Amino acid sequence: MTKVRPVHESGFERVEGDFYPTPVWVTECLLSKAALRGPVWEPCCGDGAIAKVLTAAGHEVVATDLADRGFGAAGIDFFATSQMPEGCRTLVTNPPYGDGGFRGRAGKAAANMLGFTEHAIRLARQAEGQLALLVRFQWIAGKRVASLLTEAKMHSAIVLTRRIRWFDNGGDSKTGQHHHAWIFFDFAAPPIGGPSLVFADGPDVQRDRRAPLDQSVLPLFGRPSTDADG
Ligand SMILES: C[S@@+](CC[C@H](N)C(=O)[O-])C[C@H]1O[C@@H](n2cnc3c(N)ncnc32)[C@H](O)[C@@H]1O
């Protein structure tokens, strides 16, 4: 089990590697509003919180992460990949959005998210595939981000009207301060006039984040190509 070290930043506790597992209902909102084409790559899979929900919905999933969190293939740096794993055309993740994860990339969270999103768009566009990233809703309003999303012809922003509770500590759980959205791209779809804004409510009560599946049901654990592969 990876040790989780809280880091204080502007009064907000972050965890090492920016490991924030995504609650089940958040992925269900994506599935209810976007028709994903599998197999799907989850390149920052953590403990499989998203991957398990996708698998339960019938998708084949390739799950990788830089860290070993006991799920999927560990030791794969998303930034070092040069294409999707074989067979995958859809990339879905909740990226690390702090200061770049435990490899210590410098800079602010928003700038790192921009770099992550640029790379994800490059890989998904190259595969003529789909891309869904979970981001803070406010983040998409930044000038450089808006320009990137416009240039990449974002298909839709699936906005969660319910705020995410990142850590479920029973009665002590606190709902987050931010609203989130899935930004969704489909590089195989015919052009549309502009991105649509879709609202997803989620459940009235936030359910346990774990899907009732374990790793053994995942069919694929392929390695994506990296720059080192040439
Ligand atoms: C916010 S957590 C989300 C985990 C999972 N996607 C989920 O939604 O439950 C971000 C994950 O990104 C991983 N990560 C951080 N930097 C990475 C990198 N450069 N390449 C691949 N994974 C990375 C962390 O280890 C962590 O598990």
The ligand as a Gaussian input file, in Angstrom:
#p B3LYP/6-31G(d) Opt

LIG

0 1
 C       -6.340000      12.232000      -8.901000
 S       -5.665000      10.575000      -8.834000
 C       -6.920000       9.752000      -9.790000
 C       -6.824000       8.265000      -9.794000
 C       -7.872000       7.601000     -10.727000
 N       -7.750000       8.144000     -12.074000
 C       -9.257000       7.868000     -10.206000
 O       -9.943000       8.693000     -10.809000
 O       -9.648000       7.289000      -9.199000
 C       -4.287000      10.787000      -9.992000
 C       -3.439000       9.571000     -10.246000
 O       -2.457000       9.957000     -11.212000
 C       -1.272000       9.245000     -10.949000
 N       -0.162000       9.963000     -11.603000
 C        0.485000      11.079000     -11.176000
 N        1.398000      11.462000     -12.096000
 C        1.324000      10.552000     -13.118000
 C        2.020000      10.403000     -14.348000
 N        2.966000      11.268000     -14.718000
 N        1.698000       9.349000     -15.144000
 C        0.737000       8.454000     -14.781000
 N        0.043000       8.566000     -13.624000
 C        0.334000       9.607000     -12.805000
 C       -1.189000       9.195000      -9.442000
 O       -0.355000       8.130000      -9.023000
 C       -2.667000       8.993000      -9.062000
 O       -2.965000       7.639000      -8.907000

